[in-house]
Amino acid sequence: MTLAWGSLLVVCVVSLVAGVAVCALVSFALVGLSARTPRPVGGPDDGARPALSPRAGTAIAVLCLGATLLIVAYGLYIVIA
């Protein structure tokens, strides 16, 4: 019995990249959703404006969560098929 070390390495690298991508996309979605808060960024005395408008933050969150859903669905499709 022999192992295909090259294929095993490819599987490890792809799974690592997919895991990091899913975590990063969910994090960006949470940052986008945090733009919907009515408070200033740094606290009540900061006075800084939020970096994103609530509409843009929601759009970014939807795009990031949609991309996450596609990655997870494709992974499930590969496992099942």
ZICORMO-V307009 format. One record per backbone hydrogen bond with DSSP energy under -0.5 kcal/mol. CO is the residue of the C=O (numbers start at 1). NH is the residue of the N-H. If there is no record, write none. Layout:
{{CO,NH} {CO,NH}}
//
This chain:
{{3,5} {4,8} {5,9} {6,10} {7,11} {8,12} {9,13} {10,14} {11,15} {12,16} {13,17} {14,18} {15,19} {16,20} {17,21} {18,22} {19,23} {20,24} {21,25} {22,26} {23,27} {24,28} {25,29} {26,30} {27,31} {28,32} {29,33} {30,34} {31,35} {32,35} {33,36} {34,37} {43,46} {43,47} {48,41} {53,57} {54,58} {55,59} {56,60} {57,61} {58,62} {59,63} {60,64} {61,65} {62,66} {63,67} {64,68} {65,69} {66,70} {67,71} {68,72} {69,73} {70,74} {71,75} {72,76} {73,77} {74,78} {75,79} {76,80} {77,81}}
//
